[in-house]
Amino acid sequence: MARKPSKARSSGSGPALTHIDAKGDARMVDVSAKPATGRTAVAEGRVVMSKATLDLIASGQAKKGDVLATARIAGIMAAKRTSELIPLCHPLALSKVTIDIETDGKLPGCIVRASVKVTGPTGVEMEALTAVSVACLTIYDMIKAVERGVRIEGIHLVEKIGGKSGHYRAGD
């Protein structure tokens, strides 16, 4: 079977993909020579729902229990297991995972924000994004019996600090 041309090398339009080798095969990046440095990533997403469903969450009356507390725990657990979910991620000894969930009557819905820290040779963007995704999915799971039309939106990296590429902030 013919192999597609490699996109691992830069074609002048940007940097090479690090998870693709010269033959075009997926690979785990070798970070053994990189120094362990402090790294932080922050990600965010939204769960949009009706005002009535948001009121149910805020009042603590959801049938499955405390929606926000459960979503926080799920997000933390997900960050710790990212390398088991995303095939080419390195397993990392995370030093801190924080999940903040704010109810927003203007959406209406919940804004989920994850902050993940590590001292290591590679960043924690995927851990932060996974934490937000699973926390949002947990909110959906806990309220789907009341409202199936809930939307999960805007999951994105907000900020990355540390590492060779330096500081990144969305919108900068």
N, C-alpha and C positions, 0 to 999 in steps of 0.2 A: 504494500500500500504506500502510495506516495506521501511524503511528509510535507506539511505546509512550510513555507519559508519561515525562518526564525524571526521573531520580533524581539529577541532578547537584546540585540544591539541597537543602539540609538541610531535613528535614521536622520538625525539632524533636527528632528522636531521635538526632542525632549530626551530625558534620561532613559536608560535601558530598564526593562522590567527585571527586578532582582530575583524573582521566583521562577524564571525561565532560563535554562542554560543555552549554550550556543547552538545546540541541536533542536531547540524548541521544546524540550522536555521540562516538566515541572520539577522543581527541586527545593529543598529547604536551604535557606541561606546559611552559610558558615559564618557564625559570629564569634568564633573562638579567639580571634586576634583582636577583637574590639574591647576597649576598656569598659569596666563596669562603672557607669555614671548614674546619677539620679535622673530619673525620667518620670514625667507626669503626662497624662492625657485626660482630657475632659470631652465628653460626648453628650449629646442632648437629643431628645425626641419628644413627640407629643401624642397623646391619646385623646382624640376628639369624640365627644358624645353629646347627648342631649343634656339640657340643664337638669332635668328630673333625675337622670342617672348620676350626674355629678353630685347632686344633693344627697342621693342615697349613699354614695361613697363618703361624703363629708360628714354625714350623720352617723356613720358607722353601722348602718342597718342592712348592709349587703348580706344575703343569706349565707355566703361562704365564709364570712368573717371580715377581719380588718384588711381591706383591699390594699391600702398603701403600705402597711407593715409587711404584708406577704410579698408585695412587689419589690420592696427594698431587699428582703432576704433573698429572693429569687435572683435579683440583679447581682448581688454580691457573690452568690454561688456560681452564677454564670461566668463572671469575670475570672474566677478561680479555675474554671474548667474550659476556658477558651481553646487551649491547645488540643483538647479532645474533640472540639466541634469544628474548628477551622483547620483543615489538613496540614498546612505548611507553617503554622504558628509554633513558636518555641514555647515549651512549658516554662513558666516564670514563677519565681517565689515573690509574689506580690507583697508589698509592705503595707499598703492601705487601699481600701476600696470604700468609697462613700457614694451612696445613692440618695439624692434629694428629690422629692416629689412634691410639686406645688400644684394645688388646685387653682384653676383659673376660670372664673365665671364668664370672662369675655370670649374664651374659645368656643363653647365651654369644654372643659376637659382638664387633663393633667399634663404638666410639663415635667419630664423625667430627665434628670441630669446625673451622670456618673463621673466621678473623678477617681483615677487609678494611679498609684505610685509604685515604682520599683527602683531598685538600684541594680542595674544589670547592663548587659551588652546590647540590648535591643529594646525598642519602645513598647508602649502599652496601649497604642491606639486601638488595636483589635479587641483588647480586653474591655476598654471603655465602651466601644461600640456594641459589643456583645452584651455587656451589662445593661445598657439602655434598651436594647432590643428585647431581651428576655423580661426585663421589668415591665415594658410596655405590653408584651404578650401576656404576662401574668395579670395585669389589670384587665385586659380584654377577657381572659379566661374567667375571671371572677365576676364579671358583669354581663357576660354574653347571654345569660338566661333572661335578663331584663331588657337588653338592647343588642341585637345582632349587628346593627349598622354602624358600630363604633369603628373609627378609622385610626390607624397608626400612621403618623406622618413625620416627615422631616428629620429622620434619624441622621445625624451628621457629627463629624469631629468639630468641636468648638475650638480646642486649643491643644497644642503639643509643646512640651518644654523638655529640652535636653537632647542629647545625642548629637551626631555629626551634622545633621541638617538644621540644628538650632531650634529657634522658637517659631511656631506657626500659630496664627490666630485666624479663624474664619473671618472673611471680609476684609482682611488687611491686604 
